[in-house]
Amino acid sequence: MSLASGKRLGPYDIVSALGAGGMGEVYRARDPRLDRIVAIKILPRSFAEDATRLRRFEQEARAVAALNHPNIPARKAIDYASQMARGLAAAHSKGINSSRP
């Protein structure tokens, strides 16, 4: 399910796509009720019908919602996460994989 900018999903106005991966698609959206920008993650239909994956998705949503605090510097956290992802990608490109014993 790809959502275009300007579409509505429930009460949310889709602004743009942020990314997609194995666990779904993430969109930047505006919540007109709270007048703020939010992220919306959409699971693939097959995941939404799997109780275990749906439970994991709900746990993730609760964990992210708990991070709504003024002392959490979102930009800095994104910067750190990006640096870690680039480091992991570099390690993987050299054949280093943390899942191997």
Sequence and secondary structure as in RCSB ss.txt:
>XXXX:A:sequence
MSLASGKRLGPYDIVSALGAGGMGEVYRARDPRLDRIVAIKILPRSFAEDATRLRRFEQEARAVAALNHPNIPAR
KAIDYASQMARGLAAAHSKGINSSRP
>XXXX:A:secstr
    TT EETTEEEEEEEEEETTEEEEEEEETTTTEEEEEEE  HHHHT HHHHHHHHHHHHHHHHT  TTS HH
HHHHHHHHHHHHHHHHHHTT  TT  
